[in-house]
């Protein structure tokens, strides 16, 4: 019987050469070289085992985060790297809670060359331990997206957004910026508003028009007339724009 361990040993050079090698490619290699037909599910496990042998396991990677954060700060002055841990009752081993990273070039570029507008969003991670990726981006002088900071947290809530905003403010203060009146753009994310105004009392929050339009369509508002009127209103600079 063919096992995942045996296949991993045989196919490890291919996985090492390309850790993103397609499953179908590995299946063809197993069939062509070893005359074994491997189901897709088993081959996913083989590739995962191969990656683990190459890069180490998830546990090992999370354990390296504190040293990674210290390395960022020591080798890239001006960067902000924070890793937060928590200890469960009865368990002396700390557990990962959250992290926040922003490199010096990102925050300096934002403060010196971008508009005072920050787009924020949260996305679900599909890795072994799941979690939520929180991001902050800006718009540069060429109207291109300019990455500012990112954070990994367990869930999307008022507490985790508060952690994100507090870290963002500490980042700005570290670079001598005390202003609070930023404009934040997001979709209707849970927990954002209360957390935002608690940390940035003078901030202005606006909802992303594309997300709002999608929400309206899901609520039953559709058609060409609604589409045209919505975007005329979204593009208006004042309440007196001709519709």
C-alpha positions as CSV (number, residue, x, y, z in Angstrom):
1,X,0.0,0.0,0.0
2,X,1.3,3.5,-1.0
3,X,1.6,5.8,2.0
4,X,2.0,9.6,2.1
5,X,5.3,9.3,3.9
6,X,6.7,7.0,1.1
7,X,5.4,9.3,-1.6
8,X,6.8,12.3,0.1
9,X,10.3,10.8,0.2
10,X,10.1,10.1,-3.5
11,X,8.6,13.4,-4.6
12,X,10.4,15.7,-2.2
13,X,12.9,17.0,-4.8
14,X,10.0,18.1,-7.0
15,X,8.2,19.8,-4.1
16,X,11.5,21.4,-3.0
17,X,12.1,22.8,-6.5
18,X,8.5,24.2,-6.6
19,X,6.6,24.2,-3.3
20,X,3.5,25.3,-5.2
21,X,3.7,22.4,-7.7
22,X,0.2,21.5,-8.9
23,X,-1.4,18.4,-7.4
24,X,-2.1,17.0,-10.9
25,X,1.6,17.3,-11.8
26,X,2.6,15.3,-8.8
27,X,-0.1,12.7,-9.7
28,X,1.3,12.4,-13.2
29,X,4.8,11.9,-11.8
30,X,3.7,9.2,-9.4
31,X,1.9,7.4,-12.1
32,X,4.6,7.8,-14.7
33,X,7.6,6.9,-12.6
34,X,6.2,4.6,-9.8
35,X,3.1,3.3,-11.6
36,X,0.9,4.3,-8.7
37,X,-2.4,6.1,-9.1
38,X,-2.8,8.5,-6.2
39,X,-6.0,10.2,-5.2
40,X,-6.1,14.0,-5.0
41,X,-6.7,14.1,-1.3
42,X,-3.7,11.9,-0.5
43,X,-1.5,14.0,-2.8
44,X,-2.5,17.1,-1.0
45,X,-1.2,15.5,2.2
46,X,2.0,14.5,0.4
47,X,2.7,18.1,-0.7
48,X,1.9,19.4,2.8
49,X,4.3,16.9,4.3
50,X,7.0,18.0,1.8
51,X,6.5,21.6,2.6
52,X,6.7,20.8,6.3
53,X,10.1,19.0,5.8
54,X,11.4,22.0,3.8
55,X,10.2,24.9,5.9
56,X,9.3,23.3,9.2
57,X,5.9,22.9,10.9
58,X,3.4,25.6,11.7
59,X,4.2,25.3,15.4
60,X,7.9,25.9,14.7
61,X,7.1,28.9,12.5
62,X,4.9,30.6,15.1
63,X,7.6,30.0,17.8
64,X,10.0,32.0,15.6
65,X,7.8,35.1,15.5
66,X,9.3,36.9,18.5
67,X,12.9,36.5,17.1
68,X,11.6,37.6,13.7
69,X,10.1,40.7,15.2
70,X,13.3,41.5,17.0
71,X,15.3,41.0,13.8
72,X,13.1,43.3,11.9
73,X,13.6,46.1,14.5
74,X,17.3,45.6,14.7
75,X,18.1,45.3,11.0
76,X,15.5,47.8,9.7
77,X,15.4,50.8,12.1
78,X,12.1,52.6,12.1
79,X,10.1,49.5,11.6
80,X,7.3,48.5,14.0
81,X,7.0,44.8,14.9
82,X,4.8,43.6,17.8
83,X,3.9,40.0,18.7
84,X,1.4,39.4,21.5
85,X,1.1,36.1,23.4
86,X,-1.3,34.8,26.0
87,X,-1.0,31.9,28.5
88,X,-4.0,29.6,29.1
89,X,-4.8,28.7,32.6
90,X,-2.8,25.5,33.5
91,X,-0.7,25.8,30.4
92,X,2.7,27.3,30.8
93,X,3.4,27.4,27.1
94,X,2.5,30.8,25.7
95,X,0.0,30.8,22.8
96,X,0.1,33.2,19.9
97,X,-2.6,35.9,20.1
98,X,-1.8,38.6,17.5
99,X,1.0,40.4,15.6
100,X,1.4,43.7,13.8
101,X,4.1,44.6,11.3
102,X,5.0,47.8,9.4
103,X,8.4,48.4,7.8
104,X,10.2,51.7,8.0
105,X,9.8,52.5,4.3
106,X,6.1,51.9,4.5
107,X,5.3,54.3,7.3
108,X,7.8,56.9,6.0
109,X,6.5,56.7,2.5
110,X,2.9,57.1,3.8
111,X,3.6,60.1,6.1
112,X,5.8,61.9,3.5
113,X,4.1,61.1,0.2
114,X,0.5,59.8,0.6
115,X,-2.9,61.5,1.2
116,X,-4.2,61.3,4.8
117,X,-6.6,58.5,3.8
118,X,-6.2,54.9,5.1
119,X,-8.1,51.9,3.7
120,X,-8.7,49.1,6.1
121,X,-10.0,45.6,5.6
122,X,-10.1,42.1,7.1
123,X,-9.7,38.8,5.2
124,X,-10.0,35.2,6.4
125,X,-6.8,33.1,6.2
126,X,-7.1,29.6,4.8
127,X,-4.0,28.1,6.4
128,X,-3.9,25.4,9.0
129,X,-4.5,27.7,12.0
130,X,-7.0,30.0,10.1
131,X,-7.2,33.5,11.6
132,X,-7.9,37.0,10.2
133,X,-5.5,39.2,8.2
134,X,-6.1,42.9,8.9
135,X,-4.5,45.4,6.5
136,X,-4.1,49.1,6.2
137,X,-3.3,50.7,2.8
138,X,-3.0,54.2,1.4
139,X,-3.0,55.8,-2.1
140,X,0.2,57.3,-3.4
141,X,0.9,60.2,-5.8
142,X,0.3,57.9,-8.8
143,X,-3.1,56.7,-7.4
144,X,-1.6,53.3,-6.8
145,X,-2.2,51.2,-3.6
146,X,0.5,51.8,-1.0
147,X,0.7,49.1,1.7
148,X,1.1,50.6,5.2
149,X,0.7,47.8,7.8
150,X,-0.8,44.4,8.4
151,X,-1.8,42.3,11.4
152,X,-2.8,38.7,12.1
153,X,-5.5,38.1,14.7
154,X,-7.7,35.3,15.8
155,X,-11.1,36.8,15.0
156,X,-12.6,40.0,13.6
157,X,-14.1,42.0,16.5
158,X,-14.0,45.3,18.4
159,X,-11.1,44.0,20.5
160,X,-8.9,42.9,17.6
161,X,-9.6,46.1,15.6
162,X,-8.8,48.1,18.8
163,X,-5.4,46.2,18.9
164,X,-4.8,47.1,15.2
165,X,-5.6,50.8,15.7
166,X,-3.6,51.1,18.9
167,X,-0.6,49.6,17.1
168,X,-1.1,51.9,14.1
169,X,-1.2,54.9,16.4
170,X,1.9,53.7,18.2
171,X,3.6,53.4,14.8
172,X,2.8,57.0,13.9
173,X,3.9,58.3,17.3
174,X,7.2,56.4,16.8
175,X,7.7,58.5,13.7
176,X,6.8,61.8,15.4
177,X,3.3,62.0,14.0
178,X,0.6,62.9,16.6
179,X,-2.4,63.7,14.3
180,X,-5.7,62.0,14.8
181,X,-7.8,63.3,12.0
182,X,-7.2,60.6,9.4
183,X,-9.9,59.5,7.0
184,X,-10.5,55.7,7.1
185,X,-12.3,53.8,4.4
186,X,-13.7,50.3,4.8
187,X,-16.7,48.2,4.2
188,X,-19.3,47.8,7.0
189,X,-16.9,45.7,9.2
190,X,-18.0,44.6,12.6
191,X,-16.5,46.4,15.5
192,X,-14.6,49.0,13.5
193,X,-16.4,52.2,14.4
194,X,-16.2,52.0,18.2
195,X,-12.6,50.8,18.1
196,X,-11.6,53.5,15.7
197,X,-13.0,56.5,17.6
198,X,-11.7,55.2,20.8
199,X,-8.1,55.4,19.4
200,X,-8.5,58.2,16.8
201,X,-11.2,60.5,18.2
202,X,-11.0,63.0,15.4
203,X,-11.0,60.4,12.6
204,X,-13.5,60.4,9.8
205,X,-14.9,57.1,8.6
206,X,-16.3,56.5,5.2
207,X,-17.8,53.3,3.7
208,X,-16.4,51.9,0.5
209,X,-18.9,52.7,-2.3
210,X,-18.3,49.4,-4.1
211,X,-19.1,47.3,-1.0
212,X,-22.1,49.5,-0.2
213,X,-23.4,49.0,-3.8
214,X,-23.0,45.3,-3.5
215,X,-24.9,45.3,-0.2
216,X,-27.7,47.3,-1.8
217,X,-28.0,44.8,-4.7
218,X,-28.1,41.9,-2.2
219,X,-30.9,43.8,-0.4
220,X,-32.9,43.9,-3.7
221,X,-32.0,47.2,-5.1
222,X,-30.9,46.7,-8.7
223,X,-31.4,47.9,-12.3
224,X,-29.8,50.4,-14.6
225,X,-31.5,53.4,-13.0
226,X,-30.4,52.5,-9.5
227,X,-26.8,51.8,-10.8
228,X,-26.5,55.2,-12.5
229,X,-28.0,57.2,-9.6
230,X,-25.9,55.4,-7.0
231,X,-22.6,56.1,-8.8
232,X,-23.5,59.7,-9.6
233,X,-24.2,60.2,-5.8
234,X,-21.0,58.4,-4.9
235,X,-18.9,60.6,-7.2
236,X,-20.5,63.8,-6.0
237,X,-18.2,66.3,-4.3
238,X,-21.1,68.2,-2.6
239,X,-24.9,67.8,-2.0
240,X,-25.8,70.0,-5.0
241,X,-24.4,67.8,-7.8
242,X,-26.8,67.6,-10.8
243,X,-28.3,64.1,-11.1
